[in-house]
Amino acid sequence: MDIVARGVIKGCIESGRDPAEAIAIFRIPGAWEDEGFKILEKYGVEYCDRSVSMYDAAGRAVAKMGAAG
């Protein structure tokens, strides 16, 4: 999962966007979770692990975007 986190962060940076602002929430299910968490924390990206359902993660993203709007 750390490779996915790195790729998403890299894409944000290369497009000139702040990862903490561009990503509402990042749900990490799978191998290498701890490494992925460290990467996301470094860039201030909110994340959750596999204990949070996709439904709940989507709800968090919607709530965060609504608060920002």
Secondary structure per residue as TSV (DSSP state, phi and psi in degrees):
chain	resnum	aa	ss	phi	psi
A	1	M	-	360.0	-23.9
A	2	D	H	-63.0	-31.3
A	3	I	H	-66.9	-40.2
A	4	V	H	-65.2	-46.1
A	5	A	H	-59.4	-44.7
A	6	R	H	-60.1	-43.5
A	7	G	H	-64.7	-41.7
A	8	V	H	-66.7	-44.3
A	9	I	H	-61.7	-46.3
A	10	K	H	-59.4	-43.5
A	11	G	H	-60.9	-41.2
A	12	C	H	-61.9	-49.2
A	13	I	H	-63.6	-44.4
A	14	E	H	-64.5	-26.3
A	15	S	T	-91.0	4.6
A	16	G	T	80.8	19.1
A	17	R	-	-108.5	148.3
A	18	D	-	-79.5	119.5
A	19	P	H	-55.1	-36.4
A	20	A	H	-65.1	-27.4
A	21	E	H	-94.0	-31.2
A	22	A	H	-80.4	-27.6
A	23	I	-	-105.6	117.7
A	24	A	S	-69.6	-46.8
A	25	I	-	-162.4	147.4
A	26	F	E	-120.9	117.7
A	27	R	E	-98.9	122.1
A	28	I	E	-108.9	104.1
A	29	P	-	-110.7	127.8
A	30	G	S	130.7	-165.3
A	31	A	T	-68.8	153.8
A	32	W	T	62.5	31.1
A	33	E	H	-56.9	-47.0
A	34	D	H	-59.8	-39.9
A	35	E	H	-65.9	-40.4
A	36	G	H	-62.9	-40.9
A	37	F	H	-60.1	-43.4
A	38	K	H	-61.4	-42.4
A	39	I	H	-63.7	-47.2
A	40	L	H	-65.5	-40.1
A	41	E	H	-61.1	-40.9
A	42	K	H	-56.6	-35.0
A	43	Y	T	-101.5	7.2
A	44	G	T	72.4	26.5
A	45	V	-	-91.6	128.4
A	46	E	-	-70.3	138.3
A	47	Y	E	-143.5	166.5
A	48	C	E	-143.5	162.3
A	49	D	E	-101.7	-171.0
A	50	R	T	-66.7	-12.3
A	51	S	T	-73.2	-14.7
A	52	V	S	-97.0	125.1
A	53	S	-	-68.0	160.8
A	54	M	H	-59.5	-38.7
A	55	Y	H	-60.6	-48.0
A	56	D	H	-67.5	-37.8
A	57	A	H	-63.5	-41.6
A	58	A	H	-63.7	-39.7
A	59	G	H	-61.7	-40.1
A	60	R	H	-64.2	-40.9
A	61	A	H	-64.2	-43.6
A	62	V	H	-63.1	-43.6
A	63	A	H	-62.9	-41.2
A	64	K	H	-65.8	-42.7
A	65	M	H	-67.9	-35.4
A	66	G	H	-66.5	-37.9
A	67	A	H	-69.7	-29.6
A	68	A	H	-80.8	-21.8
A	69	G	-	-77.8	360.0
